Amino acid sequence: MSEYVRYLLDLLRESPAVSVLMALVILLVVQIVLLTVRVNRLTRGRDGKTLEGTIQKLAERAGELEAHAKTAKAALENLDGRMQSAVRGVATERFDPFGNSGGQQSFTTALLNEKGDGVVVSGIHVRDGVRVYAKEIASLTSKHELSEEEKQAIKKAKASLT
């Protein structure tokens, strides 16, 4: 062994503090090597700016996605509001207004939105034609008197809303 190596071994045997410091130095060197390997893996490419460019592009894309999410949310809220007033409940009842003589040629149709507002349209078939009547519906009721068939059509239209 060389003179220098013998000197270091003697120093390590005689002084525990030097041994501890030497172990720390070796540990730090190993950590530096491992970190260098990790940094090299991250910055692989043509230059070290590859990672920085990728991060910048991802940040820009995240901003675009946030803006798109806000736009989509506003559009959905708009559609939700519009859907509440759109006709969604529809039901038709066919009937004979004069007993069993007409083959159920008459009808009543209820058209309702989610709030129970809309219209009920009735067509009464008679020998010389058809008479059509419309009654406004607000909160599933009408200012005008409703026939049993109209009430039944409203009830079915309300059931179709769920």
C-alpha positions in Angstrom: 0.0 0.0 0.0 1.0 3.5 -0.6 2.1 5.8 2.1 -0.9 8.0 1.7 -3.4 5.2 2.1 -1.7 3.9 5.2 -1.8 7.4 6.7 -5.6 7.7 6.0 -6.3 4.2 7.5 -4.3 5.2 10.7 -6.2 8.4 10.9 -9.5 6.7 10.6 -8.6 4.1 13.3 -7.4 6.8 15.8 -10.2 9.4 15.3 -13.8 8.4 15.3 -14.9 11.9 14.3 -12.8 11.7 11.1 -14.5 8.3 10.4 -18.0 9.8 10.7 -17.0 12.8 8.5 -15.6 10.4 5.9 -18.8 8.4 5.9 -20.8 11.5 5.4 -18.6 12.6 2.6 -19.1 9.3 0.8 -22.8 9.4 1.4 -23.0 12.9 -0.1 -21.0 11.9 -3.1 -23.4 9.0 -3.8 -26.4 11.4 -3.4 -24.8 13.9 -5.8 -24.2 11.2 -8.4 -27.8 9.9 -8.1 -29.2 13.5 -8.4 -27.0 14.1 -11.5 -28.3 11.0 -13.1 -31.9 12.1 -12.4 -31.3 15.6 -13.8 -29.7 14.2 -16.9 -32.8 12.0 -17.5 -35.1 15.0 -17.1 -33.2 17.2 -19.5 -32.6 14.5 -22.1 -33.1 15.9 -25.6 -31.3 18.5 -27.7 -30.6 20.8 -24.8 -31.6 21.5 -21.2 -34.5 23.7 -22.4 -36.5 20.8 -23.5 -37.9 20.2 -20.1 -38.6 23.9 -19.6 -40.4 24.1 -22.9 -42.5 21.1 -22.1 -43.6 22.5 -18.7 -44.4 25.9 -20.4 -46.5 24.1 -23.1 -48.3 22.1 -20.4 -49.1 25.3 -18.4 -50.5 27.0 -21.5 -52.6 23.9 -22.3 -53.9 23.9 -18.7 -55.0 27.5 -19.1 -56.8 26.7 -22.3 -58.6 23.8 -20.7 -59.6 26.0 -17.8 -61.1 28.5 -20.2 -62.9 25.8 -22.1 -64.3 24.3 -18.9 -65.7 27.8 -17.9 -67.3 28.1 -21.3 -68.7 24.6 -21.2 -70.1 25.3 -17.7 -71.8 28.5 -18.8 -73.3 26.7 -21.8 -74.6 23.9 -19.6 -76.2 26.4 -17.2 -77.8 28.2 -20.1 -79.2 24.9 -21.5 -80.5 23.9 -18.0 -82.4 27.2 -17.8 -83.8 26.8 -21.3 -84.8 23.1 -20.7 -86.9 24.2 -17.7 -89.1 26.2 -20.0 -89.1 23.7 -22.9 -92.0 21.4 -23.6 -91.0 18.0 -22.1 -94.2 16.4 -20.9 -96.5 15.4 -23.7 -99.6 13.1 -23.4 -102.6 12.5 -25.6 -106.0 11.0 -24.6 -108.4 9.8 -27.2 -112.1 9.7 -26.4 -115.7 9.7 -27.6 -117.5 12.8 -26.5 -120.9 11.4 -27.3 -120.7 7.8 -26.1 -119.7 5.0 -28.4 -120.7 6.6 -31.6 -117.5 8.2 -32.9 -114.7 5.6 -32.8 -112.6 7.8 -30.5 -112.0 10.4 -33.1 -111.7 13.2 -30.5 -108.5 13.9 -28.6 -106.9 16.1 -26.0 -103.1 16.7 -25.8 -101.3 18.3 -22.9 -97.9 20.0 -23.6 -96.1 20.9 -20.4 -92.7 22.2 -19.2 -90.9 21.1 -16.0 -92.8 23.8 -14.0 -96.2 22.4 -15.1 -96.9 25.3 -17.4 -98.1 24.8 -21.0 -101.3 24.2 -22.9 -103.9 21.5 -23.4 -105.3 21.3 -26.9 -108.6 19.4 -27.4 -110.1 18.4 -30.7 -113.8 17.4 -30.7 -115.0 15.5 -33.7 -118.6 16.1 -34.7 -120.5 15.1 -37.9 -119.8 18.3 -39.8 -116.1 18.8 -38.7 -113.7 19.1 -35.8 -113.7 21.9 -33.2 -110.3 22.6 -31.6 -110.0 24.3 -28.2 -106.8 25.3 -26.3 -106.6 26.1 -22.6 -103.5 27.6 -20.9 -102.0 25.6 -18.1 -100.0 27.2 -15.2 -98.6 25.0 -12.4 -100.7 22.1 -13.7 -104.0 24.0 -13.3 -106.1 26.2 -15.6 -108.3 29.2 -15.2 -110.8 27.4 -17.5 -112.8 24.4 -16.5 -111.0 21.2 -17.5 -112.8 18.0 -18.7 -111.9 14.6 -17.3 -110.0 13.8 -20.4 -108.0 17.0 -20.2 -107.2 16.3 -16.6 -106.1 12.8 -17.5 -103.8 14.1 -20.3 -102.2 16.6 -17.9 -101.7 13.9 -15.3 -100.0 11.7 -17.9 -97.8 14.6 -19.2 -96.8 15.4 -15.7 -95.8 11.7 -15.1 -93.7 11.8 -18.3 -91.6 14.7 -16.9 -89.9 12.4 -14.3 
